[in-house]
Amino acid sequence: MTTATAPVAAGTSKATRHRIQSSVWGVVAWLAGIIFVFPVIWMVLTSLKQAKDVTTNPPVWFFTPTMEHYANVFDSNITPFLLNSLMASVFSTILVVVLATPAAYALSLRPVAKWSDALFFFISTKMLPIVAAVLPIYLLAVRLGIKDNIWTMVILYTSMNLPLAIWMMRSFLLEVPREVLEAGEVDGAGLITSIRRIILPMVSPGLAATALICFIFSWNEFFLAVNLTDTNASTAPIFLLGFISGRGPFLADLSAAATLLSLPVLLAGWVAQNKLVRGLSMGAVK
Amino acid sequence: MTDVITRADEKTQAPITPPRGGAKDRWVRRAPLLPALIFALIVTQVPFLFTLFFSTQGWNALRPGSRHWVGLSNYKTVLTDDRLRSALLNTVILTAGAVIFSMILGLLLAILLDRKFFGRGIVRTLLITPFLIMPVAAALLWKHGILNPDYGLINGVFGGDTAWATSYPKTTIITTLVWQWTPFMMLILLAGLQAQSTDILEAARVDGANAWQIFRGMTLPHLRQYLELGALLGSIYLVNTFDSIYTITQGGPGTATTNLPYEIYQTIFSKYEYGEASAAGVVVVILTIIVATFALRVISGLFKMEEGR
């Protein structure tokens, strides 16, 4: 009797210990998550504070929230900046997808002769520091009268995201099973049909993920925007700089603006977090 | 997220067929590639040719009509000047610091997230949030909301009146970068952990290996390529760090946080020394090529594994 129960008892205690252990690690993970996100929570809290509570020391934790600072942000001419950011991000993303998808096709499913050279050429353009090219771009834009023009930003953001998009799309295209393509060919499907009927439906989630990553990078881009735009084509990150006045109360307005402008990317990133790592690693990690 | 393509031992598709056929077929194959290739050549390569040309000119934009050929004297100025050397050193310190610390933290967090616990999906969402905040917004938030000596969160909670951004400029920049980039490293390493075959781990456990032995002997070697990839991509992105330096320290105090991008930016847009800035740009490109050649070898390794599948 005793010999029979002993192993069971040992088993239970082991299971209990295991459960306690894993819940301890769960608590640690939760703590880490909260610590990491805390600056963001602080930003959102600050944006909701009454003006008198913003720059207190020690900080105020309980307060009557106000939407006043969000109203201030909307009153400070945010629309052109938002429109510029939206235009630069959306149009460059469309252009990137239009250029990158056929290129990725020619580097994967129906490869050109030196496809790996081409692939490495694209990634090498990503490695070259933009700061080494900014002067000629700046001077050329001034000379051609396209400085402070949103279409210039569209072109530059397209070239910034092109390598990433090509690598990423290529990794998705390589996943299309070749048997399905061959079966299509046997059934007499032409190139256009097989692209439209077989390839596109299969890679459309990948296409969406690629577009999303390109959108995020364009939306957040700062270096080119600060150097190549003044009044007409300034984008959202530049808008934020306008809130710094050095005096305390600006902080709440700044936090409200920062929260608002981060929101599109935040939502998109949360929704697409499973695809995020693949995009950021240029398709190398799934 | 859970599977990975860079594994040689996965079930394989037939390797890509090398192109065959006549000139017409080759052009048909090339056609879809050409628009992207031409676009990238024009937008990314042509400016560098100009930079190369400008670097041989004595040219300060404040003195119109002063542009003239000076040969390699800009390079002499740039290479003998302390500014570029200190900017180079700062770039290395800031990039390496941010990559190493975000990698360590990312690894720890990835190991935590690899376990099952209540609310794992929510914790992962919380952890990737810093990466999704607009970098300029994050930099402003750190500077004014958290590190401000009078009303920032840190001094507000812990007391004291340390001016963090001026007393510890490099640490400040590295901290904000680590905060933003740890999620990136975590995601890559988590994908690596989850691609590890559970059967093999179970077998090792049955054979009596303890957790640390399994981690050192099996998990770390398996993660190596993911660590390399994270370091490589992190360096590519972080070596160009500009937003947080521009926003938080303006390269200061003195030149304590002036990295190469910020140095060249200043040479162009506040000193108007176009010739010197171009020479510095060319030097940076050459250095990048040296580092990139090494980096491409790493990518190439990952890439071959992918092709071998």
Boltz contact constraints between the chains, C-beta under 6 A:
constraints:
  - contact:
      token1: [A, 25]
      token2: [B, 115]
      max_distance: 6.0
  - contact:
      token1: [A, 26]
      token2: [B, 117]
      max_distance: 6.0
  - contact:
      token1: [A, 26]
      token2: [B, 118]
      max_distance: 6.0
  - contact:
      token1: [A, 29]
      token2: [B, 112]
      max_distance: 6.0
  - contact:
      token1: [A, 29]
      token2: [B, 123]
      max_distance: 6.0
  - contact:
      token1: [A, 30]
      token2: [B, 123]
      max_distance: 6.0
  - contact:
      token1: [A, 32]
      token2: [B, 109]
      max_distance: 6.0
  - contact:
      token1: [A, 33]
      token2: [B, 123]
      max_distance: 6.0
  - contact:
      token1: [A, 33]
      token2: [B, 126]
      max_distance: 6.0
  - contact:
      token1: [A, 33]
      token2: [B, 127]
      max_distance: 6.0
  - contact:
      token1: [A, 36]
      token2: [B, 127]
      max_distance: 6.0
  - contact:
      token1: [A, 36]
      token2: [B, 130]
      max_distance: 6.0
  - contact:
      token1: [A, 37]
      token2: [B, 126]
      max_distance: 6.0
  - contact:
      token1: [A, 37]
      token2: [B, 129]
      max_distance: 6.0
  - contact:
      token1: [A, 40]
      token2: [B, 129]
      max_distance: 6.0
  - contact:
      token1: [A, 42]
      token2: [B, 153]
      max_distance: 6.0
  - contact:
      token1: [A, 43]
      token2: [B, 141]
      max_distance: 6.0
  - contact:
      token1: [A, 46]
      token2: [B, 145]
      max_distance: 6.0
  - contact:
      token1: [A, 55]
      token2: [B, 151]
      max_distance: 6.0
  - contact:
      token1: [A, 57]
      token2: [B, 151]
      max_distance: 6.0
  - contact:
      token1: [A, 57]
      token2: [B, 156]
      max_distance: 6.0
  - contact:
      token1: [A, 58]
      token2: [B, 156]
      max_distance: 6.0
  - contact:
      token1: [A, 59]
      token2: [B, 156]
      max_distance: 6.0
  - contact:
      token1: [A, 99]
      token2: [B, 35]
      max_distance: 6.0
  - contact:
      token1: [A, 99]
      token2: [B, 36]
      max_distance: 6.0
  - contact:
      token1: [A, 99]
      token2: [B, 39]
      max_distance: 6.0
  - contact:
      token1: [A, 102]
      token2: [B, 32]
      max_distance: 6.0
  - contact:
      token1: [A, 103]
      token2: [B, 33]
      max_distance: 6.0
  - contact:
      token1: [A, 103]
      token2: [B, 36]
      max_distance: 6.0
  - contact:
      token1: [A, 105]
      token2: [B, 32]
      max_distance: 6.0
  - contact:
      token1: [A, 106]
      token2: [B, 32]
      max_distance: 6.0
  - contact:
      token1: [A, 106]
      token2: [B, 33]
      max_distance: 6.0
  - contact:
      token1: [A, 110]
      token2: [B, 29]
      max_distance: 6.0
  - contact:
      token1: [A, 111]
      token2: [B, 16]
      max_distance: 6.0
  - contact:
      token1: [A, 112]
      token2: [B, 29]
      max_distance: 6.0
  - contact:
      token1: [A, 112]
      token2: [B, 30]
      max_distance: 6.0
  - contact:
      token1: [A, 112]
      token2: [B, 33]
      max_distance: 6.0
  - contact:
      token1: [A, 113]
      token2: [B, 19]
      max_distance: 6.0
  - contact:
      token1: [A, 125]
      token2: [B, 40]
      max_distance: 6.0
  - contact:
      token1: [A, 125]
      token2: [B, 44]
      max_distance: 6.0
  - contact:
      token1: [A, 127]
      token2: [B, 236]
      max_distance: 6.0
  - contact:
      token1: [A, 127]
      token2: [B, 288]
      max_distance: 6.0
  - contact:
      token1: [A, 127]
      token2: [B, 292]
      max_distance: 6.0
  - contact:
      token1: [A, 129]
      token2: [B, 240]
      max_distance: 6.0
  - contact:
      token1: [A, 129]
      token2: [B, 284]
      max_distance: 6.0
  - contact:
      token1: [A, 129]
      token2: [B, 288]
      max_distance: 6.0
  - contact:
      token1: [A, 131]
      token2: [B, 261]
      max_distance: 6.0
  - contact:
      token1: [A, 131]
      token2: [B, 264]
      max_distance: 6.0
  - contact:
      token1: [A, 132]
      token2: [B, 51]
      max_distance: 6.0
  - contact:
      token1: [A, 132]
      token2: [B, 281]
      max_distance: 6.0
  - contact:
      token1: [A, 132]
      token2: [B, 284]
      max_distance: 6.0
  - contact:
      token1: [A, 132]
      token2: [B, 285]
      max_distance: 6.0
  - contact:
      token1: [A, 133]
      token2: [B, 47]
      max_distance: 6.0
  - contact:
      token1: [A, 135]
      token2: [B, 268]
      max_distance: 6.0
  - contact:
      token1: [A, 135]
      token2: [B, 277]
      max_distance: 6.0
  - contact:
      token1: [A, 136]
      token2: [B, 47]
      max_distance: 6.0
  - contact:
      token1: [A, 136]
      token2: [B, 50]
      max_distance: 6.0
  - contact:
      token1: [A, 136]
      token2: [B, 51]
      max_distance: 6.0
  - contact:
      token1: [A, 137]
      token2: [B, 47]
      max_distance: 6.0
  - contact:
      token1: [A, 159]
      token2: [B, 43]
      max_distance: 6.0
  - contact:
      token1: [A, 159]
      token2: [B, 44]
      max_distance: 6.0
  - contact:
      token1: [A, 162]
      token2: [B, 40]
      max_distance: 6.0
  - contact:
      token1: [A, 178]
      token2: [B, 13]
      max_distance: 6.0
  - contact:
      token1: [A, 220]
      token2: [B, 134]
      max_distance: 6.0
  - contact:
      token1: [A, 220]
      token2: [B, 135]
      max_distance: 6.0
  - contact:
      token1: [A, 222]
      token2: [B, 136]
      max_distance: 6.0
  - contact:
      token1: [A, 222]
      token2: [B, 243]
      max_distance: 6.0
  - contact:
      token1: [A, 223]
      token2: [B, 242]
      max_distance: 6.0
  - contact:
      token1: [A, 237]
      token2: [B, 136]
      max_distance: 6.0
  - contact:
      token1: [A, 240]
      token2: [B, 136]
      max_distance: 6.0
  - contact:
      token1: [A, 240]
      token2: [B, 137]
      max_distance: 6.0
  - contact:
      token1: [A, 251]
      token2: [B, 144]
      max_distance: 6.0
  - contact:
      token1: [A, 258]
      token2: [B, 137]
      max_distance: 6.0
  - contact:
      token1: [A, 261]
      token2: [B, 134]
      max_distance: 6.0
  - contact:
      token1: [A, 262]
      token2: [B, 133]
      max_distance: 6.0
  - contact:
      token1: [A, 262]
      token2: [B, 134]
      max_distance: 6.0
  - contact:
      token1: [A, 262]
      token2: [B, 137]
      max_distance: 6.0
  - contact:
      token1: [A, 265]
      token2: [B, 132]
      max_distance: 6.0
  - contact:
      token1: [A, 266]
      token2: [B, 132]
      max_distance: 6.0
  - contact:
      token1: [A, 269]
      token2: [B, 132]
      max_distance: 6.0
  - contact:
      token1: [A, 270]
      token2: [B, 125]
      max_distance: 6.0
  - contact:
      token1: [A, 273]
      token2: [B, 128]
      max_distance: 6.0
  - contact:
      token1: [A, 274]
      token2: [B, 1]
      max_distance: 6.0
  - contact:
      token1: [A, 277]
      token2: [B, 187]
      max_distance: 6.0
  - contact:
      token1: [A, 277]
      token2: [B, 188]
      max_distance: 6.0
  - contact:
      token1: [A, 277]
      token2: [B, 191]
      max_distance: 6.0
  - contact:
      token1: [A, 280]
      token2: [B, 184]
      max_distance: 6.0
  - contact:
      token1: [A, 281]
      token2: [B, 188]
      max_distance: 6.0
  - contact:
      token1: [A, 284]
      token2: [B, 6]
      max_distance: 6.0
  - contact:
      token1: [A, 284]
      token2: [B, 229]
      max_distance: 6.0
  - contact:
      token1: [A, 284]
      token2: [B, 302]
      max_distance: 6.0
  - contact:
      token1: [A, 285]
      token2: [B, 4]
      max_distance: 6.0
  - contact:
      token1: [A, 285]
      token2: [B, 188]
      max_distance: 6.0
  - contact:
      token1: [A, 285]
      token2: [B, 191]
      max_distance: 6.0
  - contact:
      token1: [A, 286]
      token2: [B, 3]
      max_distance: 6.0
  - contact:
      token1: [A, 286]
      token2: [B, 4]
      max_distance: 6.0
  - contact:
      token1: [A, 286]
      token2: [B, 5]
      max_distance: 6.0
